[in-house]
Amino acid sequence: RRHGKVVRDTPFFSELIGSIESACHAHRCELVITYMDASDPNLRTRISDIYRAGDQGILLLGTEMRDEDLRMFQDCRVPLLVLDSLFLWDSHNAVCINNRQAGYLAAEHLYACGHRHIGLVTSSFPFNNMTDRSDGFCAALRKHGCELRGEDVFCVEPTMEGAAHDMLKLLEARAQPLPTALFASNDIIAVGASRALKQRGFALPDDVSIIGMDDLPICCVTSPQLSTLAVHKRQLGTAAVHRLIEMIERRDSAVYKIALDVQLVQRESVKELRAAEQAAILRG
């Protein structure tokens, strides 16, 4: 963990860890979980202790990691696989969500529903997955001749309460018209942002449409129910364990970057704009 705002006790990580435990059990492997904090002054010593523990392989949760954090593992002499962060330019095996595809599909869906003024709600704590989602999102907008304006990027804390608080402050200070649709980089941010929008008097999806990512259980109990991009969390953990065991048993030196695609789940939080509404918005 670098800041602990993302890697927390959430349904996403609970299901991910559960799938890792199940896959290890199925392969009759012992799983030892060690928590590491990037601010720990003894972190390098702790990493060295892990090397000496005689483990056969290391599955490293890289969600909050930066390049410099990963470099501390460069002397690892056992198979190592990074989970939930691709680190595309480093020569490490990795299993991750196809985050660029996720951002791309979100923008494509909003555009197909008639939205032309589209914004992004993302984490104020930068990490690789959010950057990749933003890149895919912007790529789809550019394909359609749209652009993501700086004032239409809302950076909020990636917790539900933090997102609601930060989004409310941004809305209160905003003078420009809001985008007609928003892509929130995960469901927790989407729910927090939605709460702030409602508090400011915006009706969802009539005034503002919103789509999230992860397909957490909360998506079905929000009002309106949240459209999202489903992440196959159990398959993510299972694929990571399978690949790591393959590396251990075969001493396979090939480097695999495995990205699992996401799936669009349409619910109630995205409104389809009619041509007349699009024209009125463009004139406005």
BELKA-V864979 format. One line per field, one symbol per residue. phi: phi as a letter, one per 20 degrees, with the letter a starting at -180 (. if undefined). A space follows every 50 residues. Layout:
BEGIN
phi = ???
END
This chain:
BEGIN
phi = .dcmedfbfdgfffffffffffffffeldedddcecdfeffdffffffff gefnfeacddfdgefdgfffffdfefddgccedmaflgedecfbcbffff ffffffffffffenecdcdcdcffdfbgffffffffffffffgemdcefg fdddecfecfffffffffffffeedeffgfbcdefbfffffffffffffe needefebebcdbplfgfgedfcffefbdfdefffffffffgfffffffd lfefdddddefdcfcecdedeeefgffgffffff
END
